Amino acid sequence: MYRRPHRALSSLFAAEPLRFGVFDAAFAKIGLAAALIPASDIAFRIQNSYTEFGCNANGIFAVHHFGPGVLTGEPMRPISSQPTLVDQVVEAIVSEIADGTLASNARLIQDELARAYGVSRQPVQQALLLLRNHGLVREAPGRGLIVSPLDVEFVRNLYQIRTMLDGLAARMAAQKGAERARKEGWERVARGFSAAEGGSLTEQIIADMEFHAFVGELSGNPLIGETTRAHWPYLRRVMGEVLRGDEGMRRAVWNEHAAILDAIIASDGDRADKLSQEHVSRTADLTVARLKSRDEASREERRRFVRSR
């Protein structure tokens, strides 16, 4: 194992201010010496007789109990990319909300969901808490958790942000990713058309998500995808609302995706930006109009019920 003579913490922080500055207070309290392990794939670790603090080159911070106080440089244990059981339950619930199996205001009973998915209550409980944070489920007095009705104002606000981000992603993709778009893009569009013609609603939504994620990758700016990632569960719900029972819309979406891809391949950033913004805005307008119509119909039904009593 590679080792170097120990250096004071102050000199280590001076050498690596960005990597270690955030942990300065924690390390200063320990008061140990440290050494710099000069390899990008080696963890920087400080150990005392109780605790090991580690930060690898990707900024992953770890704390482990350890033995006598020495400094070592060891590879951080890889983090599994496999979806956890909670992730799988989240995916199952989101898919059923998006395809209408779990409708608005449907009760979400943990025991029933656990039996349906063949898991214990714990991952279901954790999944529902995550989905509550995403706005897909909410508390209802006397009913527990239910599927949240779509909020027209939130949908409008969400699509305003997405319109600008998708336009930016397409513009940058045309500037930086035209060659990769030419090599890989048409296969993705073909899968989308195939899903639109005969696939399930879940397959259609996944194909749509993958296309937009691909454009985001081509842009070369990971912050675009990171900014929208937290809202994708809710966007999937909205996309299900748009695509459900509308075959014409399914094909129209992929005609628009094909036009966006063509502009990216042609390195025409202005056109790619314009087409992307129009694509998202059109979807937003259609969705908001449908939701308003549905809300008005629901209010009228309640008024008729009250008048009939």
Backbone bond lengths (Angstrom), bond angles and torsions (degrees), N, CA, C in turn:
res aa  C-N    CA-C-N  psi(-1)  N-CA   C-N-CA  omega(-1)  CA-C   N-CA-C  phi
1 M - - - 1.462 - - 1.527 109.08 -
2 Y 1.333 117.05 137.67 1.453 122.25 -178.20 1.528 110.26 -72.91
3 R 1.364 115.60 133.47 1.461 119.84 176.35 1.531 108.95 -138.72
4 R 1.321 115.54 151.21 1.452 121.60 173.20 1.512 109.51 -128.34
5 P 1.341 116.99 160.38 1.467 118.63 174.68 1.528 109.80 -57.41
6 H 1.324 116.34 141.42 1.461 120.45 -179.07 1.515 110.53 -65.78
7 R 1.339 114.00 144.28 1.453 120.31 173.24 1.515 108.58 -121.87
8 A 1.306 115.96 159.65 1.464 119.63 179.13 1.519 110.33 -64.64
9 L 1.355 116.37 151.27 1.457 120.47 178.65 1.511 112.10 -58.49
10 S 1.340 116.60 -37.79 1.461 119.23 -177.17 1.521 111.13 -61.06
11 S 1.352 117.16 -39.81 1.461 118.88 -179.95 1.513 111.14 -73.25
12 L 1.324 116.84 -31.23 1.464 120.01 177.90 1.514 110.04 -66.72
13 F 1.340 116.52 -43.90 1.456 119.31 179.10 1.520 110.67 -66.14
14 A 1.322 116.40 -34.59 1.457 119.28 178.43 1.519 110.62 -64.51
15 A 1.335 115.72 -36.69 1.464 119.30 -178.83 1.525 111.37 -75.15
16 E 1.335 117.13 -30.96 1.463 121.31 -176.18 1.535 110.12 -130.97
17 P 1.335 118.66 63.17 1.465 119.40 -172.23 1.520 113.52 -66.15
18 L 1.323 118.25 -34.26 1.457 119.41 -177.53 1.511 111.21 -74.57
19 R 1.329 115.85 -39.36 1.459 119.25 -175.22 1.524 112.23 -74.02
20 F 1.349 115.77 -36.94 1.459 118.32 -172.29 1.520 114.46 -109.43
21 G 1.331 118.00 -10.36 1.452 120.04 -174.42 1.511 113.19 -57.94
22 V 1.333 116.89 -38.15 1.453 120.08 -177.48 1.516 112.43 -66.92
23 F 1.342 116.74 -21.75 1.450 121.07 -178.97 1.531 111.99 -103.05
24 D 1.329 116.81 10.75 1.457 121.81 -173.77 1.524 111.81 -55.78
25 A 1.348 115.98 -46.52 1.468 118.66 -176.44 1.517 111.37 -64.11
26 A 1.322 116.34 -41.08 1.460 119.57 -178.81 1.519 111.12 -64.13
27 F 1.328 116.51 -44.67 1.456 119.94 -178.71 1.527 111.59 -69.17
28 A 1.332 116.61 -36.94 1.461 119.34 -178.69 1.523 110.68 -62.80
29 K 1.329 116.44 -34.53 1.462 119.08 179.21 1.523 110.99 -67.72
30 I 1.330 116.28 -32.81 1.460 118.89 -179.95 1.521 110.78 -70.24
31 G 1.343 116.26 -40.42 1.449 120.63 175.16 1.513 113.96 70.86
32 L 1.322 118.08 33.97 1.457 121.13 178.75 1.514 110.64 -101.72
33 A 1.334 114.70 165.58 1.460 119.44 172.01 1.527 108.12 -82.21
34 A 1.328 115.62 164.87 1.463 119.46 -178.50 1.510 109.81 -146.23
35 A 1.301 116.11 163.04 1.462 121.13 174.95 1.515 108.35 -136.76
36 L 1.299 115.50 155.39 1.455 121.19 -179.49 1.517 109.38 -97.20
37 I 1.322 117.05 124.59 1.459 121.59 178.73 1.517 107.49 -94.18
38 P 1.326 118.89 109.89 1.464 121.38 -169.24 1.530 113.56 -83.73
39 A 1.318 117.12 69.89 1.456 120.37 174.59 1.510 107.93 -154.22
40 S 1.337 117.33 132.47 1.461 120.70 -173.29 1.515 112.49 -66.56
41 D 1.311 117.56 -23.98 1.464 119.21 -178.21 1.523 112.32 -102.20
42 I 1.326 116.69 15.60 1.458 121.59 178.53 1.519 108.88 -110.02
43 A 1.303 116.24 137.16 1.464 120.25 -179.91 1.512 110.32 -75.17
44 F 1.318 116.19 145.64 1.448 121.72 171.03 1.515 106.97 -90.70
45 R 1.323 117.62 120.20 1.454 119.42 -172.48 1.524 111.50 -132.07
46 I 1.289 115.87 139.60 1.452 122.62 174.71 1.512 106.70 -124.47
47 Q 1.326 115.94 128.49 1.453 119.23 -176.37 1.522 110.42 -125.71
48 N 1.320 115.79 136.81 1.449 119.27 164.40 1.523 106.68 -115.08
49 S 1.318 116.70 -166.26 1.463 117.90 -175.41 1.523 112.44 -73.37
50 Y 1.328 117.13 -6.57 1.464 118.84 -176.86 1.529 112.40 -118.85
51 T 1.307 117.22 -41.43 1.467 118.83 -167.32 1.519 111.78 -137.30
52 E 1.311 114.99 145.30 1.458 122.09 175.85 1.525 108.13 -116.20
53 F 1.339 116.12 128.10 1.454 120.53 176.80 1.525 106.96 -108.72
54 G 1.316 117.05 134.08 1.462 119.20 -179.28 1.503 112.14 -136.46
55 C 1.321 116.09 143.66 1.458 121.18 174.19 1.514 107.52 -139.84
56 N 1.331 118.29 115.08 1.457 119.15 -178.87 1.514 110.76 -86.35
57 A 1.329 116.92 -177.16 1.452 120.70 -173.94 1.519 112.88 -67.73
58 N 1.331 117.76 -17.57 1.456 121.59 177.53 1.521 112.80 -92.14
59 G 1.329 116.31 4.87 1.450 119.95 177.85 1.506 114.41 82.06
60 I 1.333 117.87 16.00 1.463 120.76 178.91 1.522 108.64 -82.97
61 F 1.311 116.94 121.05 1.455 122.69 -174.91 1.517 109.24 -100.14
62 A 1.307 117.28 134.47 1.461 120.76 -178.95 1.516 109.81 -135.98
63 V 1.320 116.48 148.51 1.456 123.04 176.51 1.521 108.01 -127.91
64 H 1.321 116.52 127.47 1.461 120.76 179.95 1.527 109.26 -135.27
65 H 1.309 117.38 145.36 1.465 120.51 170.01 1.514 108.60 -75.52
66 F 1.353 115.82 142.66 1.452 118.84 -173.46 1.510 109.86 -147.27
67 G 1.317 116.58 -171.77 1.454 122.15 -175.74 1.509 113.82 -97.55
68 P 1.339 118.30 -141.05 1.460 122.21 -174.85 1.519 112.26 -57.79
69 G 1.338 115.32 154.05 1.449 120.44 -172.43 1.508 114.12 -73.81
70 V 1.323 116.35 98.79 1.454 122.37 174.80 1.505 108.03 -136.44
71 L 1.325 116.12 163.74 1.447 120.39 176.38 1.520 108.99 -105.73
72 T 1.309 116.94 132.34 1.461 121.02 178.30 1.505 110.18 -133.77
73 G 1.328 116.02 161.22 1.454 121.46 172.25 1.508 108.70 -122.42
74 E 1.321 117.95 111.07 1.452 122.27 -177.48 1.516 109.78 -133.13
75 P 1.319 117.77 149.83 1.463 119.19 176.09 1.521 110.34 -62.68
76 M 1.342 116.11 137.85 1.466 119.90 174.57 1.525 108.12 -68.89
77 R 1.307 117.03 145.77 1.456 120.19 176.94 1.513 109.80 -65.31
78 P 1.339 119.34 132.86 1.461 120.80 -178.85 1.521 110.84 -64.23
79 I 1.331 114.58 145.61 1.453 120.76 178.08 1.516 108.41 -93.68
80 S 1.314 116.91 129.06 1.457 121.05 -177.17 1.520 110.68 -65.41
81 S 1.343 116.14 137.04 1.459 120.92 176.50 1.516 111.75 -93.95
82 Q 1.335 116.67 2.07 1.446 120.28 179.76 1.531 109.82 -71.01
83 P 1.342 117.87 139.51 1.465 119.31 178.86 1.519 111.40 -64.45
84 T 1.312 115.95 138.44 1.458 120.53 177.43 1.526 109.16 -76.41
85 L 1.326 115.37 172.02 1.461 119.91 177.55 1.525 110.07 -62.28
86 V 1.336 116.77 -38.54 1.460 120.08 177.59 1.524 110.15 -62.78
87 D 1.344 116.77 -43.79 1.470 120.44 177.50 1.523 111.06 -56.83
88 Q 1.328 115.75 -42.77 1.462 119.97 -178.76 1.521 111.62 -66.08
89 V 1.323 117.11 -38.07 1.465 120.02 178.16 1.533 109.84 -68.63
90 V 1.336 116.63 -41.98 1.471 120.25 176.15 1.524 109.90 -56.40
91 E 1.333 116.33 -47.57 1.456 120.74 -179.39 1.527 111.31 -60.35
92 A 1.328 116.84 -42.65 1.471 120.53 -179.38 1.522 111.04 -63.52
93 I 1.331 117.18 -43.93 1.468 120.21 -178.38 1.523 110.60 -68.30
94 V 1.339 117.00 -44.34 1.465 120.18 179.74 1.526 110.31 -60.54
95 S 1.335 117.28 -42.45 1.464 120.60 179.65 1.523 111.05 -61.36
96 E 1.341 116.75 -41.38 1.457 119.43 -178.63 1.527 112.22 -73.31
97 I 1.320 116.98 -28.98 1.460 119.26 173.61 1.531 109.65 -70.78
98 A 1.341 116.32 -44.11 1.459 120.49 -177.25 1.524 112.37 -65.01
99 D 1.333 117.61 -38.10 1.466 118.78 -177.63 1.521 113.54 -88.82
100 G 1.340 116.80 1.92 1.451 120.72 175.00 1.512 115.28 90.44
101 T 1.332 117.75 -2.54 1.464 119.80 177.26 1.525 110.21 -60.27
102 L 1.328 115.95 -42.92 1.463 121.75 172.38 1.527 107.27 -102.94
103 A 1.323 116.19 102.44 1.454 120.97 -173.94 1.523 111.69 -81.90
104 S 1.320 115.94 168.30 1.461 120.65 175.40 1.520 110.33 -54.32
105 N 1.321 115.73 138.35 1.468 124.82 178.38 1.527 113.50 72.17
106 A 1.348 118.24 4.47 1.463 119.84 176.59 1.525 109.44 -67.96
107 R 1.341 116.20 137.14 1.460 120.24 177.68 1.527 109.68 -71.72
108 L 1.335 115.06 143.22 1.463 121.60 178.91 1.526 107.64 -114.74
109 I 1.319 115.73 96.40 1.458 121.85 -176.53 1.525 108.82 -95.41
110 Q 1.318 116.47 120.40 1.460 121.16 -171.75 1.525 112.59 -57.51
111 D 1.317 117.20 -45.09 1.469 119.57 -178.30 1.529 111.14 -61.56
112 E 1.320 117.08 -41.59 1.459 120.41 -179.19 1.534 111.02 -66.68
113 L 1.320 116.36 -42.65 1.469 119.71 178.39 1.520 110.84 -65.18
114 A 1.318 117.18 -40.92 1.467 120.68 179.73 1.529 110.50 -60.86
115 R 1.332 116.73 -43.19 1.473 119.79 178.13 1.523 111.32 -65.70
116 A 1.319 116.06 -41.59 1.468 119.90 -178.11 1.527 111.84 -63.96
117 Y 1.329 116.95 -36.65 1.465 120.94 -177.46 1.523 112.97 -95.48
118 G 1.329 117.13 -4.75 1.454 120.52 178.38 1.515 113.92 69.62
119 V 1.340 116.54 37.11 1.466 121.04 -179.63 1.531 108.23 -130.32
120 S 1.336 115.52 174.70 1.459 120.06 175.50 1.530 109.28 -80.29
121 R 1.327 116.12 176.16 1.467 120.19 -179.32 1.525 112.22 -71.02
122 Q 1.341 117.37 -29.15 1.466 119.46 -172.76 1.525 113.58 -59.34
123 P 1.355 120.20 -51.57 1.467 118.04 178.63 1.521 113.05 -64.37
124 V 1.336 117.33 -30.32 1.464 120.13 176.98 1.528 109.81 -66.12
125 Q 1.331 115.62 -43.75 1.464 120.07 179.40 1.529 111.00 -61.36
126 Q 1.334 116.70 -45.13 1.466 120.11 179.55 1.520 110.91 -65.22
127 A 1.334 117.16 -39.96 1.463 120.80 179.71 1.528 110.87 -63.00
128 L 1.324 116.85 -42.29 1.462 119.97 -179.46 1.523 111.63 -66.28
129 L 1.322 117.33 -35.53 1.465 119.98 176.42 1.522 110.79 -64.04
130 L 1.329 116.97 -42.02 1.462 120.51 177.25 1.520 111.10 -62.49
131 L 1.325 116.25 -43.35 1.462 119.96 -178.90 1.526 111.86 -68.98
132 R 1.318 116.36 -30.19 1.461 118.82 174.13 1.523 110.13 -64.47
133 N 1.327 116.54 -39.65 1.460 119.91 177.74 1.519 111.96 -64.73
134 H 1.340 117.02 -28.93 1.463 121.46 178.55 1.525 112.05 -85.54
135 G 1.320 117.79 -4.08 1.454 120.61 177.83 1.514 115.03 85.20
136 L 1.333 118.07 7.02 1.462 119.59 -179.31 1.520 112.55 -83.13
137 V 1.321 117.87 -25.30 1.458 120.91 176.38 1.530 107.87 -130.50
138 R 1.324 115.72 158.44 1.469 119.89 179.58 1.513 109.82 -150.80
139 E 1.327 114.10 165.07 1.456 120.65 176.80 1.528 109.48 -76.96
140 A 1.318 115.51 139.74 1.464 121.13 174.24 1.525 107.83 -125.49
141 P 1.317 118.64 127.10 1.477 121.15 -177.49 1.525 111.60 -53.21
142 G 1.313 115.03 124.04 1.451 120.38 177.15 1.513 115.57 77.18
143 R 1.346 117.57 -0.55 1.466 120.46 -176.45 1.520 112.82 -124.14
144 G 1.303 117.96 -8.54 1.462 120.17 -175.86 1.514 110.61 79.08
145 L 1.325 117.09 -144.10 1.452 121.24 -179.51 1.522 110.64 -87.11
146 I 1.326 114.86 139.35 1.461 121.05 176.55 1.524 109.24 -132.00
147 V 1.331 116.80 164.73 1.459 121.68 173.21 1.526 108.18 -71.11
148 S 1.313 116.67 124.51 1.464 120.61 -177.68 1.532 110.50 -68.29
149 P 1.325 117.71 134.62 1.472 119.00 169.19 1.526 108.95 -63.95
150 L 1.315 116.45 149.93 1.460 119.23 177.89 1.528 109.86 -66.59
151 D 1.311 115.32 135.61 1.455 122.78 -179.38 1.529 108.56 -95.68
152 V 1.331 116.98 114.72 1.465 121.03 -174.87 1.524 111.35 -58.67
153 E 1.320 117.18 -44.63 1.465 120.16 -177.04 1.525 110.97 -66.81
154 F 1.323 116.95 -40.37 1.462 119.62 178.96 1.520 110.48 -66.02
155 V 1.330 116.98 -40.37 1.467 120.41 178.11 1.525 110.05 -60.83
156 R 1.328 116.82 -44.37 1.464 120.15 179.01 1.529 110.87 -61.11
157 N 1.327 117.05 -46.99 1.464 120.50 -179.73 1.523 111.81 -63.05
158 L 1.328 116.28 -41.29 1.459 120.86 -179.05 1.523 111.29 -63.12
159 Y 1.322 116.41 -42.02 1.455 119.24 -179.20 1.525 112.41 -73.54
160 Q 1.317 117.96 -26.16 1.465 119.16 173.97 1.523 110.91 -62.46
161 I 1.327 115.53 -43.95 1.463 119.50 177.90 1.517 110.69 -66.91
162 R 1.325 115.96 -44.25 1.466 119.44 -177.65 1.524 111.12 -64.50
163 T 1.324 117.94 -34.81 1.461 120.82 179.15 1.528 110.56 -57.37
164 M 1.327 116.27 -47.54 1.465 120.39 -178.27 1.522 111.30 -68.61
165 L 1.330 117.48 -42.63 1.463 120.62 -177.93 1.529 111.86 -67.85
166 D 1.333 117.42 -41.24 1.460 119.71 179.25 1.521 111.36 -67.07
167 G 1.331 116.44 -36.67 1.462 118.97 176.07 1.519 111.25 -64.09
168 L 1.330 116.87 -43.91 1.462 120.94 178.09 1.527 110.84 -62.38
169 A 1.334 116.88 -43.91 1.463 120.41 -179.66 1.520 110.78 -60.49
170 A 1.328 117.69 -43.89 1.459 121.01 -179.25 1.526 111.16 -66.29
171 R 1.318 117.13 -40.88 1.469 120.39 178.59 1.535 110.71 -61.38
172 M 1.328 116.27 -47.70 1.457 119.63 -179.64 1.521 111.74 -68.50
173 A 1.329 117.25 -33.43 1.459 120.61 176.89 1.525 110.32 -62.64
174 A 1.328 116.91 -39.02 1.467 120.71 178.16 1.526 111.01 -66.12
175 Q 1.332 115.83 -30.93 1.458 120.05 -179.39 1.528 112.48 -79.60
176 K 1.338 116.30 -33.05 1.461 119.66 -170.37 1.526 114.98 -117.18
177 G 1.311 117.85 -21.89 1.464 118.88 -168.73 1.506 115.97 -125.31
178 A 1.329 117.80 23.26 1.466 120.15 -175.15 1.521 112.31 -60.27
179 E 1.313 117.73 -41.37 1.470 120.65 -176.42 1.524 111.06 -67.59
180 R 1.315 116.95 -45.03 1.465 118.97 177.76 1.530 110.49 -65.11
181 A 1.331 116.65 -37.36 1.460 120.22 177.43 1.524 110.81 -60.03
182 R 1.338 116.56 -40.76 1.465 120.48 179.53 1.521 110.93 -64.62
183 K 1.338 116.76 -39.03 1.460 120.78 -176.62 1.528 112.99 -75.94
184 E 1.313 117.87 -37.79 1.459 121.15 -170.03 1.525 114.91 -114.24
185 G 1.316 116.87 -18.12 1.454 119.57 -169.46 1.516 115.33 -69.91
186 W 1.341 117.20 -41.76 1.464 118.59 -173.90 1.522 112.27 -67.39
187 E 1.316 116.58 -30.27 1.468 118.89 176.39 1.529 110.39 -63.75
188 R 1.319 117.10 -38.04 1.465 121.16 178.77 1.530 110.48 -67.91
189 V 1.317 116.20 -40.84 1.464 119.64 178.55 1.527 110.15 -64.95
190 A 1.335 116.61 -39.74 1.468 119.95 178.49 1.524 110.87 -61.83
191 R 1.326 116.99 -40.96 1.471 120.09 177.39 1.522 110.65 -63.52
192 G 1.326 115.78 -36.13 1.453 119.55 178.36 1.516 112.51 -65.36
193 F 1.336 117.12 -44.77 1.457 120.42 177.59 1.527 110.61 -62.68
194 S 1.333 116.45 -38.78 1.462 120.58 178.85 1.525 110.71 -62.98
195 A 1.344 116.44 -43.22 1.459 120.11 178.19 1.522 110.81 -65.23
196 A 1.334 116.94 -37.90 1.462 120.80 179.96 1.517 111.73 -65.76
197 E 1.328 116.08 -33.53 1.465 120.09 -177.66 1.519 112.67 -77.52
198 G 1.320 117.33 -41.39 1.461 117.62 -172.67 1.505 115.85 -143.81
199 G 1.305 117.76 3.36 1.451 119.74 -176.63 1.518 112.14 -86.88
200 S 1.325 114.79 168.47 1.459 120.13 175.79 1.522 109.41 -71.43
201 L 1.319 115.30 165.33 1.461 119.24 178.24 1.523 110.54 -61.08
202 T 1.330 117.22 -38.87 1.465 120.29 178.04 1.516 110.83 -60.76
203 E 1.338 118.10 -42.52 1.471 121.49 178.84 1.524 110.92 -64.03
204 Q 1.319 117.06 -37.39 1.467 120.43 178.24 1.527 110.88 -64.78
205 I 1.325 116.32 -43.61 1.462 120.32 -179.26 1.520 110.66 -65.73
206 I 1.335 117.03 -42.15 1.463 120.48 179.44 1.519 110.49 -63.11
207 A 1.337 117.36 -42.25 1.470 120.43 178.44 1.521 110.80 -61.32
208 D 1.324 117.08 -40.26 1.468 121.58 177.79 1.523 110.56 -63.92
209 M 1.326 117.08 -46.53 1.463 120.90 179.08 1.525 111.27 -60.28
210 E 1.328 116.19 -42.45 1.464 120.20 -178.43 1.523 111.04 -65.06
211 F 1.329 117.41 -37.46 1.465 119.22 178.72 1.528 110.75 -63.60
212 H 1.327 116.73 -47.32 1.466 119.49 -178.38 1.527 111.05 -68.10
213 A 1.336 117.24 -34.25 1.460 119.73 175.36 1.527 110.72 -65.28
214 F 1.326 116.56 -37.37 1.465 121.52 178.04 1.528 110.88 -62.67
215 V 1.323 116.89 -45.11 1.468 120.39 177.32 1.523 110.05 -61.86
216 G 1.331 116.42 -39.39 1.459 119.70 177.02 1.519 112.35 -61.91
217 E 1.329 117.20 -40.25 1.461 121.28 176.51 1.519 110.76 -63.32
218 L 1.328 116.65 -42.09 1.464 120.47 -179.73 1.521 112.00 -63.12
219 S 1.332 116.72 -28.23 1.468 119.93 -178.36 1.521 111.77 -65.37
220 G 1.350 116.69 -26.16 1.457 120.20 -178.13 1.515 113.63 79.20
221 N 1.324 117.85 3.83 1.468 121.47 179.95 1.525 109.00 -113.83
222 P 1.332 118.31 100.20 1.473 120.19 -176.32 1.519 113.55 -66.31
223 L 1.332 118.27 -19.45 1.458 120.40 -178.40 1.522 112.10 -68.88
224 I 1.329 117.21 -23.51 1.460 119.44 178.04 1.521 109.75 -63.88
225 G 1.335 115.86 -48.75 1.456 119.81 178.72 1.514 112.67 -67.04
226 E 1.342 116.67 -38.86 1.454 120.26 -179.02 1.528 111.37 -65.75
227 T 1.323 116.39 -32.92 1.458 120.36 -178.93 1.520 111.54 -67.33
228 T 1.322 116.88 -37.61 1.473 120.26 -177.19 1.518 113.36 -92.79
229 R 1.339 118.00 -15.00 1.467 120.64 -172.15 1.529 111.92 -57.62
230 A 1.316 117.77 -40.11 1.463 120.05 -177.02 1.525 111.94 -63.98
231 H 1.339 116.70 -22.87 1.460 120.04 -176.28 1.526 113.30 -98.31
232 W 1.335 117.70 -0.90 1.463 118.66 -176.48 1.522 113.47 -63.01
233 P 1.333 121.00 -37.47 1.468 117.78 176.40 1.522 112.63 -56.90
234 Y 1.332 116.45 -42.41 1.466 119.49 178.74 1.526 110.63 -69.42
235 L 1.328 117.04 -39.31 1.468 120.43 178.02 1.524 111.34 -62.60
236 R 1.333 116.60 -36.66 1.464 119.19 176.51 1.522 110.42 -61.39
237 R 1.312 116.39 -39.77 1.461 120.66 177.12 1.527 109.91 -60.78
238 V 1.315 116.51 -45.01 1.464 120.71 -179.52 1.531 110.52 -65.35
239 M 1.336 116.81 -42.13 1.461 120.32 179.74 1.525 110.85 -62.18
240 G 1.324 116.79 -37.59 1.455 119.88 176.05 1.513 111.01 -60.70
241 E 1.325 116.23 -39.37 1.468 121.27 178.18 1.526 110.76 -63.32
242 V 1.331 116.76 -39.45 1.462 121.39 -177.66 1.526 111.41 -71.11
243 L 1.327 116.72 -43.48 1.469 120.98 -171.23 1.518 113.74 -86.77
244 R 1.319 117.70 -24.01 1.461 120.36 -173.83 1.525 111.06 -62.51
245 G 1.328 116.08 119.69 1.458 121.33 174.56 1.514 115.09 73.71
246 D 1.327 118.82 12.12 1.467 121.80 -178.94 1.524 109.25 -124.72
247 E 1.323 117.25 85.38 1.464 121.25 -176.31 1.526 111.88 -64.39
248 G 1.328 116.78 -36.56 1.458 119.32 178.83 1.515 112.18 -62.46
249 M 1.333 115.96 -39.04 1.460 120.34 179.55 1.521 110.83 -66.37
250 R 1.327 117.14 -36.85 1.460 120.57 -179.49 1.519 111.20 -58.43
251 R 1.332 117.27 -46.59 1.461 120.17 -179.69 1.530 111.05 -72.37
252 A 1.327 117.14 -37.16 1.461 120.39 179.89 1.527 111.38 -60.29
253 V 1.334 116.35 -39.55 1.463 120.51 179.14 1.517 110.51 -57.68
254 W 1.337 117.04 -44.12 1.459 119.16 -176.02 1.522 112.70 -79.83
255 N 1.321 117.84 -24.31 1.472 119.24 169.81 1.523 109.91 -63.65
256 E 1.326 116.56 -39.96 1.463 120.86 178.37 1.522 111.25 -69.07
257 H 1.338 117.33 -40.07 1.469 120.10 175.86 1.530 110.61 -60.53
258 A 1.318 117.16 -41.57 1.468 121.07 -179.84 1.533 110.50 -62.92
259 A 1.319 117.12 -39.85 1.464 120.50 178.66 1.529 111.16 -66.07
260 I 1.329 116.67 -39.93 1.471 120.64 177.30 1.517 109.96 -62.51
261 L 1.330 116.74 -46.06 1.465 120.61 179.73 1.524 110.58 -61.07
262 D 1.328 117.73 -42.10 1.457 121.32 179.55 1.531 111.20 -59.58
263 A 1.335 116.51 -39.86 1.470 120.00 178.26 1.522 111.30 -67.91
264 I 1.327 117.30 -38.14 1.466 120.44 178.04 1.525 110.48 -63.96
265 I 1.326 116.54 -45.99 1.464 120.68 -179.73 1.525 110.71 -61.49
266 A 1.331 116.57 -34.34 1.464 121.15 179.02 1.526 112.46 -79.06
267 S 1.342 116.96 1.81 1.475 122.85 -178.04 1.529 111.92 58.56
268 D 1.321 116.26 30.40 1.461 122.14 -179.99 1.530 108.62 -98.11
269 G 1.324 115.24 87.41 1.449 120.40 -175.75 1.515 113.59 -63.55
270 D 1.327 117.33 -39.67 1.462 120.59 -179.56 1.528 110.85 -61.37
271 R 1.325 116.14 -46.44 1.460 119.75 -178.42 1.521 111.00 -68.70
272 A 1.341 117.11 -41.21 1.463 120.25 179.06 1.524 110.67 -61.05
273 D 1.315 117.13 -43.61 1.459 122.66 178.21 1.527 109.99 -61.11
274 K 1.326 116.86 -50.09 1.468 121.95 -177.62 1.528 111.20 -61.04
275 L 1.333 117.16 -46.61 1.462 120.46 -178.94 1.524 111.82 -64.92
276 S 1.323 116.53 -38.36 1.461 119.99 179.90 1.522 111.13 -66.12
277 Q 1.322 116.00 -44.28 1.462 118.53 179.92 1.528 110.99 -65.43
278 E 1.322 116.84 -39.98 1.464 119.74 177.80 1.527 111.19 -64.52
279 H 1.321 116.37 -38.87 1.457 121.92 179.87 1.529 110.95 -61.07
280 V 1.316 117.27 -48.57 1.463 120.95 -178.52 1.529 110.50 -70.75
281 S 1.324 117.02 -40.66 1.467 120.22 -179.27 1.522 111.40 -63.40
282 R 1.334 116.41 -39.45 1.458 119.84 179.17 1.531 110.79 -64.07
283 T 1.309 115.92 -42.59 1.465 120.03 177.52 1.516 110.82 -63.15
284 A 1.338 116.49 -42.09 1.464 120.70 179.97 1.521 110.82 -62.71
285 D 1.330 117.18 -45.67 1.465 120.44 -178.36 1.526 110.76 -61.70
286 L 1.330 116.25 -43.50 1.463 120.27 -179.98 1.536 110.60 -63.30
287 T 1.333 115.79 -44.38 1.465 119.91 -177.73 1.517 111.36 -64.78
288 V 1.328 116.84 -46.93 1.463 120.88 -179.03 1.525 110.08 -62.22
289 A 1.341 117.04 -40.90 1.462 119.95 179.10 1.532 111.12 -62.83
290 R 1.315 117.03 -42.20 1.467 120.50 179.03 1.522 111.27 -64.35
291 L 1.321 115.80 -43.99 1.467 119.20 -178.52 1.523 111.16 -65.42
292 K 1.325 117.13 -40.85 1.466 120.09 177.91 1.522 110.59 -62.54
293 S 1.334 116.18 -43.18 1.458 120.28 179.38 1.525 111.10 -62.18
294 R 1.319 115.57 -41.80 1.469 120.17 179.64 1.520 111.00 -66.16
295 D 1.338 116.65 -42.33 1.465 119.88 179.48 1.524 110.80 -63.29
296 E 1.324 116.41 -40.62 1.462 119.92 179.83 1.522 110.57 -66.03
297 A 1.336 116.96 -40.68 1.463 120.30 177.51 1.527 110.76 -62.69
298 S 1.332 116.44 -39.30 1.458 120.28 178.96 1.523 110.99 -66.15
299 R 1.328 116.78 -41.55 1.469 119.79 178.62 1.525 111.28 -64.40
300 E 1.344 116.08 -40.72 1.454 119.93 178.99 1.526 111.28 -64.35
301 E 1.326 116.42 -37.84 1.461 119.92 177.65 1.525 110.72 -64.24
302 R 1.329 117.02 -40.36 1.464 119.94 178.06 1.532 110.86 -65.99
303 R 1.338 116.74 -38.60 1.463 119.61 178.71 1.528 110.98 -63.80
304 R 1.341 117.23 -41.25 1.457 120.50 178.17 1.517 110.84 -63.84
305 F 1.331 116.16 -38.89 1.460 120.21 179.43 1.523 110.57 -63.54
306 V 1.345 115.97 -43.54 1.470 119.52 -179.50 1.517 110.36 -65.36
307 R 1.348 117.96 -40.87 1.463 120.69 -179.52 1.520 112.42 -66.05
308 S 1.356 115.42 -29.30 1.466 118.68 -176.24 1.521 112.77 -78.57
309 R 1.317 117.95 -11.64 1.468 120.33 -176.40 1.534 111.11 -85.37
